[in-house]
Every structure is written in C-alpha cells, then in structure tokens.
Amino acid sequence: MKNRKKIITPLMKDREKIIAPIFGLVVGILVSSILLLMWGSSPLKAFEGLYLGSIGSLGAISNTIINAIPLIIGGLAVIISYKSGIFNVGVEGQLFFGAMGGAVIATLPMFQDLPPFISIPLSILVAMIFGAILGAIPGYLKAYRGINEVVVTMLLNYIVIFFLSQQVQPGGLLHQPGVTANQSGPIHEGMQLPKVFPEVLTNVHFGLIIALILVVIVWFVMSRTSIGFKMKAIGLNPKASEYAGMSMSFIQTNVMILSGALAGLAGAIEILGYHYRLVENFSLGIGYNAIAVALLAGLSPIGVILSALFFGALQAGNNTMQIVASVPESFTKLVQGVVVFFVIAGAVLPNIVSKKITMRRLAIEAREKNQLKEGQEDA
C-alpha cells in the first residue's frame, strides 16, 4: 500500500503541473473576454486575430519562434540563478549590454574584413563577456557584501539601457553617420545568422539551434552533474551547504556571471539573427518576460521551450489582434497581460499553497511530539 502511494503521489503532482496552468489560461481568457466586451469589442474576433498572428500560417509560426528564441535563452539565465538562490532581475540590462558588445564587432569598420566563421563567434563571445561583466557586479555584491541583488540589477538595467541609447544617438560610438534615427549601421555582410528552414519558416535563424542546445546543456548540468547539485543545494539550504564544505559566495558569484553571459548571448542573437543592427530600445521587455517564462516553466530547462513559445505567440499575434478586433495596442497588451498573469498564477500558486500546507503540517506534528514528550515527563 505504501509503495502504491509513492507511485500515485508523483503522478498526481505531475498532473497538477499540467492542469493548473491550463486552468489559469481558461480563467485568463474569460477575464480578458469580459474586458474586451466592456471595451465594446468582440472577444471571438480578438482571439481569432491572436490565433492568425501567432500560428495561423507558416509566416505567423515563424514570427512566434523568432520571438521565443531570446526568451528561451533568457529563461535559462533566470533558472540557473534562481536555482542557486539569486533572483536575477538584470537579464534585461545584461541582454542590452551583450547586444551592444556584439554590435561593436558586427558594425564597426575595423572588423568588416573578418571572415564569417571568425566574426560571428567573436561577436557572440564579446556579447557574452559583456553580459557576464554585468552579471558579475550584482553577483559579487550579493555573495561577498550581502547587498540585495534585486536592487542592484534593477538599477543596472536603467543605467545600461540609457547608456546604449546614448551610444546609438548622433555623436555616439555606434551611431550610423548621416542618419537621424537612433541606431547603429547595419551589421557587416556575412555576419547574419544563417536561416534554419529558409523554404518553410523563412525568418527562423540559427539562434533556434543554439537555444535548443543550451536547453539540453543546462538540463544536463543541473540534473546530472555535481556542479548542478551544488547550485541547487545552495539555493535550497545555504547554511547546510556551507557546513558540507561548499563555498556559497564563490558559487553564487560564478552563477551570476554565467547567467549574465547567457543573457548577453541572447542580445547578440537578436542583433545577428533578427534586427541586423543595434536600435534604441530594440528589445524592451524581453528580460522581464524571461522571468515570467522561467516561472511558468516551473524553473524547468525543458519546460522553458513551451513557456517561451507561449509568450512568443502572444507577441506575434499582437498586431493582428489590433487589426481584427479594432482595439489599440495598449489594450491588446492589457489583454495579453491578464492571460499571462492567470497562467503564471495557475502554475505557481499550487506550489506555494502546497509548501504552506506542508510547513503547517510539520509544525503541528512537531507541537504534538513536544506535548507528548512533556506528558511523558510529567508522568
């Protein structure tokens, strides 16, 4: 009987992990429909537009995948830091800083004569170094100085975004001469990431392959190696890990460096695979959405693929929803935000409630044991 319970319990937990987000999606759609009706628009038309713009054609599917690629990599950056006890809210800034580092190689004349098999990896490497530097700062301050990483990463996000804006404005290091727009020149010929399915999904680039390889690597490291075990152990119980001889400060600092490097890689892929130049505010929101992607995936490297595709579909269907439902962009984003909120709530809240119930049950058991012990001593 006990063995049967041991088998049934994990199955029930797995089923809850699937049902809870679906339930949240249904509730989010219902609430969004009420908002659309209050606006005077048809919910059926709105969600029809979302469908057409996200998966209604090969072009729409292509856009969904393109939007999902940086979210997959950004979600992995969040997962490895969160699992190690650090909440990296700086993926946004690290992505921007990495994109700027990659753009230095990809756009400046001094690098234009490099062959693609050198220039593309070099651009990506520099982007990862830039992202790693930005991740190292809050990692060090958290691990060795006890300064809250959320505050530091949030402040760095603003600094980097404004710094990038200054560099692509007229007079900036990366600004395209003779153009009034805040942008860099186009990346060098031959530095565009190759297309994966040029005859089917025309715009899907090699960044998809990189993202999927990273998913496998992160999953393997986190679940099959001693390094991954140490990272998770420090995240779950820092004091016990230190008693076991693990250096929490060293590991957390290096995890933030790695997390920042992944975010910087996402920035480089956006420049080399999609935008083909560095533009002011080119990807606002991707870093913050990556946090939601990681939470919706249950901090699972494999689950982050489906989670990122869901967010990518919402982004890809935004314009079509505006046209079909005749609603402004701000309202479509409100509707999508409501859906995302309830989906994440459906995925996260059951775990929180389960932990609360478990803690309360353990507290009751401990109290009963103490009462029993006191009764035996009195007797």
N, C-alpha and C positions, 0 to 999 in steps of 0.2 A: 504493500500500500504506500509506504514511504517513497519507494522508487517511482511509483506511478505519479505521485505528487511532484517529485523532482523533474519528471519529464513534462508534465502538464503545465507547471508554472512558467518555464521559459517560453513555451508555445503561446500561453496567454499573453505574456509580455510582448512577444513579437507581434501578435495580433493587435494588441493595443497600440503599438507603434505605427501600424498601418492605418487602423481605424480612426485614431484621434486626429491626425492631420486631414483626413477626408471629411470627417465631421466638421472640423474647423473651416474647410473650404466651402462646404454646403452652407454653413451659417454666414460666412463672409459674403457669399453670393446673394443670400436672402437679404442681408442688411444693405448691401450695395444696391440691390434692386429697389429697396424702399427709398434710398437716397435718389436714385435715378427717377423714380416716379414723382418724388417731391420736386425735382428739378423740371419735370414735365417731359421727360424723355422716356423712350421705350427700353426697358431692361433687355428684352429679346434682341433688339437692334444693337444695343451696346455690346452685348456679349457675342453677338454674331460678328460684329466688327473686330472684337478681340480675337475670335477664332480665325477669321480670314487673315488678319495681320500677323498671326503667330504660327499657325500650322495649316492654313487654308490652301497653300500652294508650295511648290518647291522653293520659290523665292522667299516666301514667308518663313519656311523652316530654316532656310539658310540664314536669315536675319536673327532668328531665335538662337541658333547655335553660335553665331558670332557674338551676340550679347552674353551668352553663357560662358564663353571661354575665359574672360578675365575674372568672372565670378567664381568659376571652379578653382582657379589658382589662388584668388584672394580668400576664398573659403578655406582652403588648405592652410593658408598663412594664419588664419584665425584659429583653426582647430589645433595646430601644434602648440600655439602659445597658450590657449585656454586649457588644454590638457595638462600643461606644465604649471598651471597656477598663475598665469599672467593674462590679463584681458587686453589684447592688443587692439585698441580703438584707432591706431595710427595707420591702418592699411591704406586709407585714403591718401594721406600725405606721402607714405612710402611709395605708393604706386605713381604719384605725380613726380616725385624726386627721381625714381627709377626711369620714368619716361623721359625726363629731362637729360639724365645721364646717357641714355640710349640715343637721344636725338643729337647729342654732341658728336657722336661717331657717325650717325646716319645723315647729317645735314651739312656739317662744316666742310669746306673745300679741301682741307688738308687730308681728309680721309677718303676722298672720292675715287682715288685710283686703286684702292684696295680691292682685290677680287672678292666676290660674294662669300666664298667659303671661309674667308677670314673676317670680312667686315660684319657679317650678320652675327656670328658667335661673339665677336668683340663687342658689338653694340649691346647684345644681351648680357654679356659679362659685366660691362660697365654699369648697366642698369641695375643688375643685382648687387653690385658693390655699393652703388648709391643708396639703394633700398636698405641694404644691410647696415650702412653707417647710420641711417635714420632710425633703424630698429635698435642699434646698439646703445643709443643715448638713453632712452627710457628703460631699456633692459638693465644697464649698469646702475642707473639711479634707483631703480626698484630693488635690485638684488643687493647692492652694497651700501645704499644710503637710505633705504626704506621710504623713498618718495613714491607716491601713488602714480602708477603707470598710466591710468586713465587721464589724469590731469595733464601729464607731460605729453602724451601722444596727441591729445586734443589740441593743445597749444602748438605743437609742431605741425599739425595739419594746416592750421591757418598760416603759419609762417611760410611753409613750403608752397602752398597754393598762391600766395601773394608774390613770393619770390619768382615762381615760374611765370606768373603774369607779367612781372617787370622784365623778364628776360626775352619775352616774345613781343613786347611793345617796341615801338620805334626807338632806336638807340640801345636796345638790349642786345646781348651777346648772340642770341639765336634768331633775332628778328630778320625777316626776309626783306632785303633792301628794295626800295621802290614800291612797297605795298603798305597801305594804311592799316590793314587788318592786323590784329594782334596774333601773329602766327610766325612760325619758322618757315624756311624754304622747304621744298619737297625733299624727301629722303633721296639719296643717290640711286641712280639707275642700277638695278640688280640687287638692291637691298630689300625689296619687298618679299615677304614670306611667300613661298610657293603655295598654290591652291591645292587642296586635297582631292576634291571631286569637281574639277572645272567644268565637266559636261553635265553635271546633275545639280549639285549645290554650288552655284557659280562663285560665291564670295567666301566660302568656308576655306580658311587658310591653315597652314601647318601648325599654327598655335593650338589647334584642337588636339593634334597628336601629342604635342608637348604637355598639354594639360592632362590628358589621359595617362601618359607615362608617369607624371608626377603623382597622380592619384594612387597608382599602384605602388610607387616608391614609398609614399607617406604611409599607406596602409601597411606595407611590409615592415617598415621601420617601427611604427607604433605598436604593431601586434606580434611581431616575430623576432625582435631584437632586444638585447639588454639595454640599449640606449633608450628605446621606446618605453621599456618597463620603468627605467629610472625617471623619465619625463612624467609618466602617469603617476608614479609613486609620489613624486614631489608635489604634483598637483593635488593629489588626494590627501596626503598627510605629510606636510613638510617636516614636522618635528621627528616623526618616526623615521623618515628618510635620512635625516641628518644623523640620528642615532645609529642608523645602519651604515654610516660612512659615506653617504652621498653628499656632494658639495652643492647645496641648493643654489647658492649665489652664482657659481660657475655655470651650472646647467641652465638656469633661467636666463642669464645674460646671453649665452650662446643660442638658446632657443629663440630669443627675440632677434638676434642677428639673422638667423635662418628665416624667421617669419618675415622680417623686412626684406630679405633677399628675394623671397617668393613674390612679395608684393611688387618689388621693383621689376621682376621678370614679367609680371602681368602688365605693367606700364609699358615695357619695351614691346611686348607683343601687340598691344593696342596701336602703337606707333608704326611698327613694321608690317603689321598684318591688316590694319583697317584704315587708320586715318592718313597714313603716309606722310605726315608732317606733325609737328607739335603745335597745338592750338590752345589758346587760353581756355581754361575750364573744359578741356576736351572730354573729360570723363567724370564729372562731378557726380558723386553718389555711389560709384562702384564700390569704393572701400567700405562704406557704411552698409550697403546692400550685402556685401560679402559676410558681414557679421550675421545678418538675418539668414543668409544662405547656410552658414555653418550651424546655426541654432536649429533651423528647420530640418537639417540633415541629421540631427541628434549627435553632432560632432563626429560623424562617421565619414571617413575619407571616400568610401564608395557611395554613400548616400548623397554626398555633395554634388554629384553629377546630376541626379534627378532634381535636386533642390535648385541648382543653378539653371537648369533648363526651364523650370517653372518660372523663375524670375526673368529669364531671358525672353520667355513667351509673353509675359506681361509688358515688358519694354517694347518688344517688337510689334505688339498689337496696339500700342498707344495711339499712333497716328490714324490707323484705320478706324478705331473706335470713335475718335473725334469726328471723322467724316460721316460714318454711317449713323451714329446716334445724334449728331449735331450738338455736341457738347464741347465746351472749351477744354484746353489741355489741362488746366488746373483741376477741373472736375474729374477728368479721366484718371489723373494721378491719385485723386482722393479715393475714387472707387477702388483702384488697384491697391492703394494703401490699406483700405478696410479689409479687402480679401487677404492680403499678406498678414495683417495683424491677427485675424482669426485663425488662419492656417498655422502660424507660429504658436499662437496660444494653444491650439489644439494639440500641437506636437510637444510643447514644453510643460504645460500645466500638469498633465498627468504624472510626469516625473517628479515635479515639485510636491504635489499632493501625496504621492507615494512615499517620498522621503519624510515628509511631515508625519504621516501615519506611522512609518517605521520608527522614527525617533520617539514619538509619543508612546508606542507600544513598548519600546525598550525602557523608557523612563518608568512606565507602570510596572514592568517586570522587576526593575531594579528596586522600586519602592516596596513591592510586595516581598522581595527577598529580604530587604532590610527589616521590614515589620516581622517577618517570620523569624529572623535571627534574633531580634530583640525579644520576641515572645519566648524563644527557647532559652535565652539568657535569664529572663525573669523566672522561668520555671526552674 
